[in-house]
Amino acid sequence: MPRGKAQHGLKEQYRVGSLLGRGGFGSVFAATRLSDGAPVAIKRVPRNRVRHWAQLPNGTSAPLEIVLLHKVSTGFPGVAQLLEWLELPNDIIMVLERPERCQDLRHFIRARGFLSEEVARELFRQVLEAVLHCTSCGVLHRDIKPENILVDLATGQAKLIDFGCGTYLQDTAYTHFAGTPSYSPPEWTHFGWYYGKPATIWSLGILLHQMVCREHPFRKGQNISWDHQLSLPERLSQGQGEGAPGGAVPGGAAAAGDSEDDIKDDNLFLDLASTKLEMRDFDSGNFFKARLHREFADESTHRGMLPDLGIAQPGQPGSADAEAALGSARALLELSTGPESAKEETL
């Protein structure tokens, strides 16, 4: 990942084309590498918009986005590769991998109306692998949404892009939100803080809903809550697992012999990332307690927050709204596991 200081190098090496997108942190252009004709993307970020800097392994100071990309992109196909970056007087330039025929997931979905369960399952699996790779590298993306997933139309490979909202993964709570507000978790909306992995799981759930239903379940960031009842189209399969929609919803007790440690957020995140979910993980309030993070859930229980939000405690029946929401969640999450035979596969 070479670093340069002069703008002439950029003009000599690349032919810049049309604007691909513009956001709060910069602009992205299609470009061609002159040496071999390879398509690339060039991201330009004004220096005055770079809020956080960090150090690369060689000691070079660089924008945090570049440092995070250096940690996650090298050699992993599920993240767009950072090829090089340039530091100019007024801008930071990033040259990134761009498949020759590609489309972001938002336009990919829109062109088809919605994705079939088979297509959604495969793309979602790839996104989960990319997210797990990032967290294993100590990186939290914080802006997972269809616009930030690139689909290679020739190979079907999904690639995670845009780490402009990213940060280092930490075990403690975050008190600053970066990303798209409509993808923020309820704990941020209600309490002003969140944990990295549970917040990631929440955004992944919204992503899966958009893939198979086309629509965002919380339009314009409204009604973000734990017990929001999802409205799912009848065309979706009913799933194979115990407690799938149409069957009885368990009352909330965990499987025999399971301790609370078995359902805390780390285990749930790993289960989600390996697409080997079990229905017991979504019984009543257990799933919500796990997703919120054990420390947060315990503190909230002592302060009487969870009952006020309609979330039952383990071993107690859930409210009608919470159980209905869980039934809907089962239908969505079943898509990521596939039929029973697929549940035995490992990534």
C-alpha positions in Angstrom: 0.0 0.0 0.0 2.3 2.7 -1.2 2.0 6.3 0.0 2.8 9.4 -2.0 3.1 13.1 -1.5 2.7 14.6 -5.0 -0.5 15.0 -7.1 1.4 14.5 -10.4 1.8 10.8 -9.6 -2.0 10.4 -9.5 -2.5 12.0 -12.9 0.3 9.9 -14.4 -1.1 6.6 -13.1 -4.9 7.0 -13.4 -7.5 8.3 -15.7 -10.4 9.6 -13.6 -13.9 9.1 -14.8 -17.4 9.7 -13.6 -18.6 10.4 -10.0 -19.8 7.1 -8.3 -21.1 8.7 -5.1 -20.8 11.5 -2.7 -21.2 11.4 1.1 -20.5 13.3 4.2 -16.8 12.4 4.2 -15.9 12.7 0.6 -16.5 11.8 -3.1 -15.8 8.6 -5.0 -14.9 8.5 -8.7 -14.6 5.7 -11.2 -11.0 5.5 -12.6 -8.8 3.4 -14.7 -5.2 2.4 -13.9 -3.2 3.3 -17.0 -0.5 0.7 -16.5 -2.8 -2.3 -17.1 -6.3 -0.8 -17.7 -7.6 -2.2 -14.4 -10.7 -0.4 -13.0 -10.3 1.3 -9.6 -12.2 3.7 -7.4 -10.6 6.9 -6.2 -12.0 8.4 -3.0 -11.2 12.0 -2.2 -11.6 13.2 1.3 -10.9 16.9 2.2 -8.3 17.0 4.9 -10.4 19.3 7.1 -13.0 16.5 7.3 -10.5 13.9 8.6 -11.4 13.9 12.3 -9.2 11.0 13.5 -5.6 10.1 12.7 -3.7 7.0 13.7 -0.4 5.2 13.0 0.3 2.5 10.4 2.6 -0.4 11.4 5.6 1.5 9.9 4.9 4.5 12.1 3.4 6.7 9.4 0.6 8.9 10.5 -2.6 8.4 8.4 -6.3 9.0 8.6 -8.0 6.4 10.8 -10.0 5.1 7.8 -6.7 4.2 6.0 -5.3 2.5 9.2 -8.5 0.4 9.5 -8.4 -0.6 5.9 -4.8 -1.6 6.2 -5.8 -3.9 9.1 -8.7 -5.6 7.3 -8.4 -5.4 3.5 -5.1 -7.1 2.7 -5.7 -10.5 1.2 -9.4 -10.8 2.2 -11.9 -10.9 -0.7 -14.8 -9.7 1.3 -13.4 -6.2 1.8 -12.5 -3.8 -1.0 -8.7 -3.6 -1.2 -6.9 -0.4 -0.5 -4.3 -0.2 -3.3 -2.5 3.0 -2.3 -3.1 6.4 -0.8 -1.8 9.9 -1.4 -1.6 12.8 1.0 -2.1 16.1 -0.8 -2.1 19.7 0.6 -6.0 19.8 0.8 -7.1 16.3 0.3 -6.5 12.6 1.2 -6.8 10.3 -1.8 -7.5 6.6 -1.6 -7.2 4.2 -4.5 -9.4 1.2 -4.0 -10.2 -2.0 -5.8 -13.3 -1.8 -8.1 -14.7 -4.9 -9.9 -15.2 -4.2 -13.6 -18.9 -5.0 -13.4 -20.3 -4.1 -10.0 -23.3 -2.6 -8.3 -23.9 -1.6 -4.7 -26.4 -3.7 -2.9 -29.0 -1.0 -2.7 -29.2 -0.7 -6.5 -28.9 -4.5 -6.8 -32.0 -4.9 -4.7 -33.9 -2.1 -6.3 -33.3 -3.5 -9.8 -34.9 -6.8 -8.8 -37.6 -5.5 -6.4 -36.4 -7.9 -3.7 -33.9 -10.7 -3.5 -35.0 -14.4 -3.5 -34.2 -16.2 -0.4 -31.5 -18.2 -2.1 -29.7 -15.1 -3.4 -30.2 -13.3 -0.1 -28.8 -16.2 1.9 -25.6 -16.3 -0.1 -25.0 -12.6 -0.1 -25.8 -12.3 3.6 -23.4 -15.2 4.4 -20.6 -13.3 2.6 -21.4 -10.1 4.5 -21.3 -12.0 7.8 -17.9 -13.4 6.9 -16.6 -10.0 6.1 -18.0 -8.5 9.4 -16.5 -11.4 11.4 -13.2 -10.9 9.7 -13.2 -7.2 10.6 -14.0 -7.8 14.2 -11.3 -10.5 14.4 -8.9 -7.7 13.3 -10.2 -5.4 16.0 -12.2 -3.2 13.6 -15.8 -2.0 13.9 -17.3 -0.8 10.6 -20.3 1.0 12.2 -22.1 1.8 8.9 -23.3 -1.6 7.5 -26.0 -0.9 5.0 -26.8 -1.8 1.3 -25.0 1.2 -0.1 -21.7 0.0 1.6 -21.8 -3.4 0.1 -20.5 -3.9 -3.4 -21.6 -6.9 -5.5 -19.3 -8.2 -8.3 -21.8 -9.0 -11.0 -19.4 -11.4 -12.7 -18.6 -13.5 -9.7 -21.3 -12.8 -7.1 -18.7 -11.8 -4.6 -19.9 -9.2 -2.0 -17.4 -6.7 -0.7 -17.7 -4.4 2.3 -16.7 -0.8 1.5 -16.4 2.7 3.1 -14.8 2.5 6.6 -15.2 6.3 7.0 -17.4 5.7 10.1 -15.2 2.9 11.4 -13.3 2.7 14.6 -11.4 0.3 16.8 -13.5 -2.5 18.4 -13.6 -2.2 22.2 -15.3 -4.1 25.0 -16.6 -1.1 26.7 -19.6 1.0 25.6 -19.4 3.7 22.9 -20.9 7.0 23.8 -20.5 8.6 20.3 -22.5 7.4 17.3 -21.1 7.3 13.8 -23.0 5.9 10.9 -26.5 6.2 9.5 -29.1 7.1 12.2 -31.8 4.8 10.9 -29.5 1.8 11.4 -28.7 2.8 15.0 -29.7 0.3 17.8 -32.4 1.1 20.3 -30.0 1.4 23.2 -28.4 4.4 21.4 -31.8 6.0 20.8 -33.0 5.3 24.4 -29.9 5.6 26.5 -27.2 7.3 24.4 -24.7 4.4 24.4 -24.2 1.0 22.7 -21.8 -1.9 22.4 -20.0 -2.7 19.2 -21.0 -6.3 18.4 -24.6 -6.0 19.5 -25.0 -2.8 17.5 -23.5 -4.7 14.5 -26.0 -7.5 14.9 -28.9 -5.0 14.9 -27.7 -3.4 11.6 -27.3 -6.8 10.1 -30.9 -7.6 10.9 -32.0 -4.4 9.2 -29.9 -5.3 6.2 -31.4 -8.8 5.9 -34.9 -7.3 6.1 -34.1 -4.9 3.2 -32.7 -7.8 1.1 -35.8 -10.0 1.3 -38.5 -7.3 1.9 -37.0 -4.4 0.0 -38.0 -1.9 2.6 -36.2 -0.6 5.7 -38.1 -1.7 8.8 -37.4 1.7 10.5 -38.0 4.3 7.8 -36.3 7.6 8.5 -35.1 6.3 11.9 -38.6 6.3 13.4 -40.0 3.8 15.9 -36.6 2.2 16.6 -37.4 -0.2 19.4 -36.8 -3.7 20.6 -40.4 -4.8 20.4 -41.2 -3.3 17.0 -43.4 -5.7 15.1 -42.1 -6.5 11.6 -44.6 -6.9 8.8 -43.3 -9.7 6.6 -44.6 -10.7 3.1 -46.5 -14.0 2.9 -44.1 -15.2 0.2 -41.3 -15.8 2.7 -40.8 -19.4 3.7 -41.9 -20.3 7.2 -38.5 -21.8 8.1 -37.5 -25.2 9.5 -36.7 -24.5 13.1 -38.7 -25.1 16.2 -40.7 -21.9 17.1 -40.8 -20.7 13.5 -43.8 -18.5 12.5 -47.0 -20.5 12.6 -45.8 -22.6 15.6 -45.8 -22.0 19.3 -43.5 -19.3 20.6 -41.5 -20.6 23.6 -42.0 -18.7 26.8 -38.4 -17.7 27.3 -36.5 -20.4 29.2 -33.1 -21.2 27.8 -32.2 -24.7 26.9 -31.6 -27.1 29.7 -28.1 -26.7 31.2 -27.5 -23.4 29.6 -26.1 -20.5 31.7 -26.4 -16.9 30.9 -22.8 -17.0 29.7 -23.9 -19.3 26.9 -26.2 -16.6 25.4 -24.1 -13.5 25.9 -23.3 -11.4 22.9 -20.0 -12.9 22.0 -21.5 -16.4 21.5 -24.5 -15.0 19.7 -22.3 -13.0 17.4 -20.2 -16.0 16.5 -23.3 -18.1 15.9 -24.7 -15.4 13.6 -21.4 -15.0 11.7 -21.3 -18.8 11.2 -25.0 -18.8 10.1 -25.6 -21.7 12.6 -28.3 -20.1 14.7 -30.5 -22.0 17.1 -34.0 -21.0 17.9 -33.3 -21.1 21.6 -31.1 -18.0 21.1 -34.2 -16.1 20.2 -36.6 -17.2 23.0 -38.3 -14.2 24.7 -35.9 -11.8 26.3 -32.9 -14.0 26.1 -32.0 -12.8 22.6 -32.4 -9.1 23.5 -30.4 -9.5 26.7 -27.6 -11.2 24.7 -27.6 -8.6 22.0 -27.6 -5.7 24.4 -24.5 -7.1 26.1 -24.5 -8.8 29.4 -23.4 -5.9 31.5 -25.9 -3.5 30.0 -28.8 -6.0 30.4 -27.9 -6.7 34.0 -27.7 -3.0 34.9 -30.9 -2.3 33.0 -32.7 -5.1 34.8 -31.7 -3.7 38.2 -33.0 -0.3 37.1 -36.3 -1.7 35.9 -35.7 -0.7 32.3 -36.4 -4.0 30.5 -39.9 -4.6 31.8 -40.9 -1.0 30.8 -39.7 -1.8 27.3 -41.9 -5.0 27.1 -39.0 -7.4 27.2 -39.5 -10.4 29.4 -36.9 -11.8 31.6 -35.5 -15.3 31.0 -38.0 -17.9 32.2 -41.0 -15.6 32.1 -43.6 -15.2 29.3 -43.0 -12.3 26.9 -45.5 -9.7 26.1 -47.7 -10.2 23.0 -45.9 -7.5 21.1 -42.5 -8.9 22.0 -43.4 -12.5 21.0 -44.9 -11.3 17.7 -41.7 -9.4 17.0 -39.7 -12.5 17.8 -41.8 -14.6 15.5 -41.0 -12.1 12.7 -37.3 -12.2 13.6 -37.3 -16.0 13.4 -38.6 -15.8 9.8 -35.8 -13.4 8.8 -33.1 -15.2 10.7 -34.1 -18.6 9.3 -33.1 -17.2 5.9 -29.5 -17.0 7.0 -29.4 -20.6 8.1 -31.3 -22.2 5.2 -32.8 -25.7 5.5 -31.8 -28.1 8.2 -29.1 -29.6 6.0 -27.5 -26.2 5.5 -27.3 -25.6 9.2 -24.7 -28.3 9.5 -22.3 -26.5 7.2 -19.4 -24.5 8.5 -17.8 -21.5 6.8 
